[in-house]
């Protein structure tokens, strides 16, 4: 029995193999393998194409965000002048050292100018026409007042805003102009972007004798994060990093260098820091960082029930600002 089984097994193993059947099997396997590889390659190409499209779209979106950041917002032009408040004024022009043409109103003091000039600086998207209440208060206090249009604003030359980076050059040009007219040791009163500009300028120029900074940001990078969340609903990461890179590479604007906390550490004249109680763009906690970093003499006040740049010039507001301007104008260390 065992020998018969072994014999039959040997015969079966010696039977010829059908090569056509085997070849067909190998061909089917190769074709299946090829099709599988092709599908994987096509899927890979599709994924790469999708990622490339997303990156191109993201790059375009980041470009647009950076462009929005340096574009002066449109605003309604106000056809008002100090003359409507019965205050005589002069129209002045000058040019910054980087070649930007600038405009301003100069309002002489009613009496001989015993006090230093007061430079009034508006916020982003505004102009000197929006500063009439500032002009009136300064004039009533007996200061010669210079209300300026920052670059890109009002009747100054149309250009992009640099959010406080190059705007100090505007204040330098105006301080030079005042000096040529016999006015020295200006006080600077800025709001929002004007406050950032004022702090950075006063930190760089020893000719100033005091500064009022109303609602400045701590630094531009943090401010971009706040505004990205408020206006676009975007998280700080990765958008602030990407927009910051775009601002620096395309516009030579490094948000890390527009820093009011760093600036205020270099200021050694009287300083008043104002914050608005209901300001979502420059919250009290953010503005407080600047005050905490400042040297004496310094003053701090939170404007009750006010939002960003909403200034009603209520009696308390006028008293706080007026008292400080008088203090700074008569500060013993002031240069005459």
Secondary structure as UniProt FT lines:
FT   HELIX           2..13
FT   HELIX           19..70
FT   HELIX           82..85
FT   STRAND          90..95
FT   TURN            97..98
FT   STRAND          101..107
FT   STRAND          118..121
FT   TURN            124..125
FT   HELIX           128..131
FT   HELIX           132..140
FT   TURN            141..142
FT   STRAND          145..149
FT   TURN            151..152
FT   TURN            154..155
FT   TURN            163..164
FT   HELIX           168..180
FT   TURN            181..182
FT   STRAND          187..191
FT   HELIX           193..204
FT   TURN            206..207
FT   STRAND          210..214
FT   HELIX           220..232
FT   HELIX           236..251
FT   HELIX           255..257
FT   HELIX           260..264
FT   TURN            265..266
FT   STRAND          270..276
FT   TURN            277..278
FT   HELIX           284..293
FT   STRAND          298..303
FT   TURN            304..305
FT   TURN            308..309
FT   HELIX           315..329
FT   TURN            332..333
//
